[in-house]
Amino acid sequence: MFDISTFPKADAVRRAAQLSQEDYRRLYRESIEHPTAFWAEQATRFLDWSTPWQTVQRYDLKTGEAAWFAGGKLNVS
């Protein structure tokens, strides 16, 4: 059998975290309740688009096709 060990986070890791638990829960809730608005905000806040997108998300559950930020272009390698 496997032994699974878990270790508490070091205080330095806790202090370096960018989000509080409260902020994390708020962002998670927003991502579930309003996914299009949430991801549009994240993409605008954290990425520089050379060409803006026309549609944040598009999907077809019958065919399994999905697209995110259709029409948008990033200068990323």
N, C-alpha and C positions, 0 to 999 in steps of 0.2 A: 504494500500500500504506500501511498504518498503521504508525507507529512507536509502540512500546509502551515506556514508561519506568516503571521502578520505583525507588522511593527508600527508603533505609533509614530505620527509625524513629528519630526524634530521641530522645536520652537522656531528655528530659523526658517524652516519651510513654511510654517504657518504665517510668520510675519511677512514673508515675501509674496504670499498669495495676492493676486490682483483683485480678487472678489471675496467679499464676506459671504458667509453662508446665506444670509438674507438676500444679498444681491443675486447670488446664484439662483436661488429659488424664484425670485422675481423674473429674471431673464428666462429661466426654464418655462415658467408659466406663460410668459408672453410668447415664447416660441411655439407653444402648443395651442394657445387660444387664438393667436393672430400670426400664423407662420409667414404669410407673404409680407406683411408690414415689418415683422421682426427681421427677416433675412434681408429685406431691402435696406433697413437701417444699418445692419452689420456690414453689408457690402459697401455701403456708402461711407461708413465711418472708418473702416479699416483697409480699404483698397482704393487705389487710384486707377480709374478707368480711362483708357485712351478713347474708347467709344462707349457711351452709356448703353445699358441694356434697354430693351423695350418691354420685356416680360420677366418678372422675377422667377416664376416657376410655371411649368406647363407639363401635364402628364396625362396619360391615357391608361387607365387601369386595365382595359381590355387587351391592349397590345403590349403593355409594359414599357412603353416609351416614356421617357422623362427628359426634360431639359431645364436647366437653371440659368438664369440671366441671359436669355436668348437675345442675340444681337450684340451683346456686350463684348468688348475686347480689352484685355489686360496686357501690359508690357511685362510679362513674367516668363522666366525661363525655368 
